[in-house]
Amino acid sequence: MKEIRLHGRGGQGVVVGSEILASAFISEGKYASVLPMFGVERRGAPVTAFLRLDDKPIRERTGIYTPDCLVIFDPVLENQPSVFVGLRERSISVLNTTKALEEGLHRSLILVGAIDATKIALEEIGVPIPNTVIVGAFAATTGWLILDSILASLEDFFEDKLLEGNIRCVKRGFHEVKVLKFGEASSAIQDQV
C-alpha cells in the first residue's frame, strides 16, 4: 500500500485534487481511498487530505502518519517541520514552490517535484487554485499514474471551459515540473521532465 498525505489551505483545491488522483488510480484498476481533514472550513484554513492506494481493497480509514509521499499545495508549508513529521525513508514530495531547490528539504526525501503551480493556474484558469497543476506534477514525479488517466478523470469534476482550462493545467504540471533526485549525501541532480 502507498500512502500519500496532501497539505494545503482552504481554497487551493486540496480535497478535489486528492479525489482526482483517487479517481485516476481507480481507472487504472487500483483501489484508492480519500479521507479529508479540515480545521475550520474556510478559505485559508489548514487542510490535509489522506490518500491510500493499493492493489487490494483498503480497509483502513485513519489519518496517514508515515506517508510515502507528501504533496504540498501551499509554498509556506515547505518551511514547516511539522509537515514532514513521520515521513518514511526514501520518500517523495511534490511542492508548489517558487524557489529553485538545490538541496533536500528533509533527509528522508529521495525525489522532489518542484513547480510554481499557482502561477500556472493563474495563467490557465485565472484563479490561484493549483490543484490540477499539482496533480499533473504528481504523476510526472512519482510515475505512479499515467497522464491519460488523470485527464480522463477530470471529466467527473469539471465541464466546458473549466474542463478545458484544467486539462491545460494538468498537462503543464506534468511537462513543466522539475524533478530533483537526492542521494544518500543529499546532493541534487536536476532533471527536467
C-alpha positions as a Markdown table, in Angstrom:
| # | Residue | x | y | z |
|---|---|---|---|---|
| 1 | Met | 0.0 | 0.0 | 0.0 |
| 2 | Lys | 1.2 | 3.5 | -0.8 |
| 3 | Glu | 0.2 | 6.4 | 1.5 |
| 4 | Ile | 0.0 | 10.0 | 0.4 |
| 5 | Arg | -0.5 | 13.0 | 2.6 |
| 6 | Leu | -1.6 | 16.3 | 1.0 |
| 7 | His | -1.2 | 19.6 | 2.8 |
| 8 | Gly | -2.6 | 23.0 | 1.9 |
| 9 | Arg | -5.1 | 25.7 | 2.7 |
| 10 | Gly | -8.8 | 26.1 | 2.1 |
| 11 | Gly | -9.3 | 27.4 | -1.4 |
| 12 | Gln | -6.3 | 25.6 | -3.0 |
| 13 | Gly | -8.3 | 22.5 | -4.1 |
| 14 | Val | -6.5 | 20.0 | -1.8 |
| 15 | Val | -9.6 | 17.8 | -1.4 |
| 16 | Val | -10.6 | 17.9 | -5.0 |
| 17 | Gly | -7.0 | 17.2 | -6.0 |
| 18 | Ser | -6.9 | 14.1 | -3.8 |
| 19 | Glu | -10.3 | 13.0 | -5.3 |
| 20 | Ile | -9.0 | 13.5 | -8.8 |
| 21 | Leu | -5.9 | 11.3 | -8.0 |
| 22 | Ala | -8.1 | 8.6 | -6.4 |
| 23 | Ser | -10.4 | 8.6 | -9.5 |
| 24 | Ala | -7.4 | 8.2 | -11.8 |
| 25 | Phe | -5.9 | 5.4 | -9.7 |
| 26 | Ile | -9.2 | 3.6 | -9.8 |
| 27 | Ser | -9.5 | 4.0 | -13.5 |
| 28 | Glu | -6.1 | 2.2 | -13.7 |
| 29 | Gly | -7.5 | -0.8 | -11.8 |
| 30 | Lys | -6.1 | 0.2 | -8.3 |
| 31 | Tyr | -8.1 | 0.6 | -5.1 |
| 32 | Ala | -8.0 | 4.1 | -3.6 |
| 33 | Ser | -9.5 | 5.8 | -0.6 |
| 34 | Val | -9.5 | 9.5 | 0.3 |
| 35 | Leu | -10.0 | 11.0 | 3.8 |
| 36 | Pro | -10.0 | 14.8 | 4.1 |
| 37 | Met | -9.3 | 16.6 | 7.4 |
| 38 | Phe | -10.5 | 20.2 | 7.9 |
| 39 | Gly | -10.0 | 22.6 | 10.7 |
| 40 | Val | -12.4 | 25.4 | 10.1 |
| 41 | Glu | -14.0 | 25.1 | 6.7 |
| 42 | Arg | -13.0 | 28.5 | 5.3 |
| 43 | Arg | -10.6 | 29.9 | 2.7 |
| 44 | Gly | -7.1 | 30.0 | 4.1 |
| 45 | Ala | -7.6 | 27.5 | 6.9 |
| 46 | Pro | -5.3 | 24.4 | 7.0 |
| 47 | Val | -6.5 | 21.4 | 5.1 |
| 48 | Thr | -5.0 | 17.9 | 5.0 |
| 49 | Ala | -6.1 | 15.0 | 2.8 |
| 50 | Phe | -5.0 | 11.4 | 3.2 |
| 51 | Leu | -4.9 | 9.2 | 0.1 |
| 52 | Arg | -4.2 | 5.5 | 0.1 |
| 53 | Leu | -3.8 | 3.2 | -2.9 |
| 54 | Asp | -3.3 | -0.5 | -3.2 |
| 55 | Asp | -3.8 | -3.5 | -5.5 |
| 56 | Lys | -6.3 | -4.9 | -3.0 |
| 57 | Pro | -9.3 | -3.4 | -1.1 |
| 58 | Ile | -8.4 | -0.8 | 1.5 |
| 59 | Arg | -10.0 | -1.1 | 4.9 |
| 60 | Glu | -8.0 | 1.4 | 6.9 |
| 61 | Arg | -9.9 | 4.7 | 7.5 |
| 62 | Thr | -7.5 | 6.7 | 9.6 |
| 63 | Gly | -5.1 | 9.6 | 9.1 |
| 64 | Ile | -1.7 | 8.9 | 7.5 |
| 65 | Tyr | 1.2 | 9.1 | 10.0 |
| 66 | Thr | 4.0 | 7.7 | 7.9 |
| 67 | Pro | 3.5 | 8.8 | 4.3 |
| 68 | Asp | 5.4 | 7.5 | 1.2 |
| 69 | Cys | 4.7 | 10.8 | -0.5 |
| 70 | Leu | 3.9 | 14.4 | 0.7 |
| 71 | Val | 2.1 | 16.8 | -1.6 |
| 72 | Ile | 2.4 | 20.4 | -0.5 |
| 73 | Phe | 0.0 | 22.9 | -2.1 |
| 74 | Asp | 1.0 | 26.0 | -0.1 |
| 75 | Pro | 4.6 | 27.2 | -0.6 |
| 76 | Val | 4.7 | 28.5 | 3.0 |
| 77 | Leu | 4.3 | 24.9 | 4.3 |
| 78 | Glu | 7.6 | 23.7 | 2.9 |
| 79 | Asn | 9.3 | 25.6 | 5.7 |
| 80 | Gln | 7.1 | 23.9 | 8.4 |
| 81 | Pro | 8.9 | 21.0 | 10.1 |
| 82 | Ser | 5.5 | 19.6 | 11.3 |
| 83 | Val | 4.5 | 18.9 | 7.7 |
| 84 | Phe | 7.4 | 16.4 | 7.4 |
| 85 | Val | 6.7 | 14.5 | 10.6 |
| 86 | Gly | 6.6 | 10.7 | 10.1 |
| 87 | Leu | 7.9 | 10.8 | 6.6 |
| 88 | Arg | 9.2 | 7.4 | 5.6 |
| 89 | Glu | 12.7 | 6.8 | 4.5 |
| 90 | Arg | 13.2 | 7.1 | 0.7 |
| 91 | Ser | 10.0 | 9.1 | 0.2 |
| 92 | Ile | 8.8 | 11.5 | -2.5 |
| 93 | Ser | 7.4 | 15.1 | -2.3 |
| 94 | Val | 5.6 | 17.3 | -4.8 |
| 95 | Leu | 5.8 | 21.0 | -4.0 |
| 96 | Asn | 4.1 | 24.2 | -5.2 |
| 97 | Thr | 7.1 | 26.5 | -4.9 |
| 98 | Thr | 8.7 | 29.5 | -6.5 |
| 99 | Lys | 12.1 | 28.5 | -5.1 |
| 100 | Ala | 14.9 | 26.8 | -7.0 |
| 101 | Leu | 15.6 | 23.8 | -4.8 |
| 102 | Glu | 19.2 | 22.9 | -4.6 |
| 103 | Glu | 19.2 | 20.8 | -1.5 |
| 104 | Gly | 16.9 | 18.3 | 0.2 |
| 105 | Leu | 14.1 | 19.6 | 2.3 |
| 106 | His | 14.2 | 16.6 | 4.6 |
| 107 | Arg | 16.7 | 13.8 | 4.9 |
| 108 | Ser | 14.2 | 11.1 | 4.0 |
| 109 | Leu | 13.3 | 12.6 | 0.6 |
| 110 | Ile | 14.9 | 10.9 | -2.4 |
| 111 | Leu | 12.7 | 12.6 | -5.1 |
| 112 | Val | 11.2 | 16.1 | -5.1 |
| 113 | Gly | 8.9 | 17.5 | -7.9 |
| 114 | Ala | 9.0 | 21.3 | -7.7 |
| 115 | Ile | 6.7 | 23.6 | -9.7 |
| 116 | Asp | 5.2 | 27.1 | -9.5 |
| 117 | Ala | 1.6 | 25.7 | -9.7 |
| 118 | Thr | -0.1 | 28.8 | -8.6 |
| 119 | Lys | 1.4 | 30.8 | -11.4 |
| 120 | Ile | 0.4 | 28.2 | -14.0 |
| 121 | Ala | -3.2 | 28.1 | -12.5 |
| 122 | Leu | -3.5 | 31.9 | -12.8 |
| 123 | Glu | -2.3 | 31.8 | -16.4 |
| 124 | Glu | -4.6 | 28.9 | -17.5 |
| 125 | Ile | -7.8 | 29.3 | -15.4 |
| 126 | Gly | -7.4 | 32.8 | -14.0 |
| 127 | Val | -7.6 | 31.8 | -10.3 |
| 128 | Pro | -4.9 | 30.7 | -7.8 |
| 129 | Ile | -6.2 | 27.2 | -7.4 |
| 130 | Pro | -3.1 | 25.0 | -8.1 |
| 131 | Asn | -4.7 | 21.5 | -7.6 |
| 132 | Thr | -4.8 | 20.3 | -11.2 |
| 133 | Val | -1.3 | 21.6 | -11.9 |
| 134 | Ile | -0.1 | 19.7 | -8.8 |
| 135 | Val | -1.9 | 16.5 | -9.9 |
| 136 | Gly | -0.1 | 16.6 | -13.2 |
| 137 | Ala | 3.2 | 17.2 | -11.4 |
| 138 | Phe | 2.5 | 14.3 | -9.1 |
| 139 | Ala | 2.1 | 11.9 | -12.0 |
| 140 | Ala | 5.3 | 13.0 | -13.6 |
| 141 | Thr | 7.3 | 13.0 | -10.3 |
| 142 | Thr | 6.1 | 9.6 | -8.9 |
| 143 | Gly | 5.4 | 7.7 | -12.1 |
| 144 | Trp | 2.5 | 6.0 | -10.2 |
| 145 | Leu | -0.1 | 7.2 | -12.8 |
| 146 | Ile | -0.2 | 7.9 | -16.5 |
| 147 | Leu | -1.2 | 11.3 | -17.7 |
| 148 | Asp | -4.2 | 10.0 | -19.7 |
| 149 | Ser | -5.8 | 8.5 | -16.6 |
| 150 | Ile | -5.8 | 11.9 | -14.9 |
| 151 | Leu | -7.1 | 13.7 | -18.0 |
| 152 | Ala | -10.0 | 11.2 | -18.3 |
| 153 | Ser | -10.9 | 11.6 | -14.6 |
| 154 | Leu | -11.2 | 15.4 | -14.9 |
| 155 | Glu | -14.5 | 15.0 | -16.7 |
| 156 | Asp | -16.0 | 13.8 | -13.4 |
| 157 | Phe | -15.1 | 17.2 | -11.8 |
| 158 | Phe | -15.3 | 19.9 | -14.4 |
| 159 | Glu | -17.1 | 20.8 | -17.6 |
| 160 | Asp | -16.9 | 23.1 | -20.5 |
| 161 | Lys | -14.3 | 25.9 | -20.3 |
| 162 | Leu | -13.3 | 24.9 | -16.8 |
| 163 | Leu | -12.6 | 21.4 | -18.0 |
| 164 | Glu | -10.5 | 22.8 | -20.9 |
| 165 | Gly | -8.5 | 25.0 | -18.6 |
| 166 | Asn | -7.9 | 22.3 | -16.1 |
| 167 | Ile | -6.7 | 19.9 | -18.8 |
| 168 | Arg | -4.2 | 22.5 | -19.8 |
| 169 | Cys | -3.2 | 22.8 | -16.1 |
| 170 | Val | -2.6 | 19.1 | -15.7 |
| 171 | Lys | -0.6 | 18.9 | -18.9 |
| 172 | Arg | 1.6 | 21.8 | -17.9 |
| 173 | Gly | 2.1 | 20.4 | -14.4 |
| 174 | Phe | 3.1 | 17.1 | -16.0 |
| 175 | His | 5.6 | 18.6 | -18.5 |
| 176 | Glu | 6.9 | 21.6 | -16.5 |
| 177 | Val | 7.7 | 20.0 | -13.1 |
| 178 | Lys | 11.4 | 20.0 | -12.2 |
| 179 | Val | 12.2 | 16.6 | -10.7 |
| 180 | Leu | 15.2 | 16.6 | -8.3 |
| 181 | Lys | 16.8 | 13.4 | -7.2 |
| 182 | Phe | 18.7 | 13.2 | -3.9 |
| 183 | Gly | 21.2 | 10.6 | -3.0 |
| 184 | Glu | 22.5 | 9.5 | 0.4 |
| 185 | Ala | 24.6 | 12.6 | 0.7 |
| 186 | Ser | 21.6 | 14.8 | -0.3 |
| 187 | Ser | 23.4 | 16.1 | -3.4 |
| 188 | Ala | 20.9 | 17.1 | -6.0 |
| 189 | Ile | 20.9 | 16.1 | -9.7 |
| 190 | Gln | 18.3 | 18.1 | -11.5 |
| 191 | Asp | 16.3 | 16.6 | -14.4 |
| 192 | Gln | 13.8 | 18.4 | -16.5 |
| 193 | Val | 10.8 | 16.1 | -17.0 |
